[in-house]
């Protein structure tokens, strides 16, 4: 683990850290798009770019997210940095589970599955192992259910656009 990654993991629990990084998400989106998904989150954590269909607009919406692998699938969490509202991408997946993942220069069509029960707890622990601040984010989110999704590939990867 690099020193920068270790520092980010330690600071991730701090409220100011989330507040400072949230405004950088659009820049991260841009970097992810320009590098065709090869560089996301400055390469500090395993990341992908998830493209959903906007539930109201019908337009593509892309978000960089930390993920952990689970077999052939990718697991993501709707922590929203511990905010009290659900992230828009999470609501989009519930309305339309078909999505796309950009990962290391490959575009992969996926179908989102909301994970619950014991499986959710098991996958949540894997996410926390990668980013310990998720426990803090869940506490900050109050009574909001922090959703965990499994993104299951449904087709052949395609080259980036």
C-alpha angles and dihedrals in degrees: 000000000000121000090244092052092048090050092049091050091051095046094042091088093060118099092222090055093060091042091051096045099043092074089052093062093091089054089048089051090052093048090048091051094046092049092042091241095311095113119039127152088008088288091284095124134017102277141173135182112243117203115198132173113255107247092218104025099037087219126128113266120193127200131176111231139177111242141183122209120244109185106299092340134084122229121212133174130219095222095140088201089294096301119152095242128072116254112256092237089060092053089046092054092051090053095042117013094188109098143142133243124208107205126168093334097317126109110215124188110223141179116222121228120191106226123217143170123014092346090057091051092049093049092043089058090053090051091049090050087059097040113016092190090076088084089056092046091053090052091049092049089068115201093349114119107240102218125222119202132193111212107207119196112240103179146014118301114254130208115261119273 
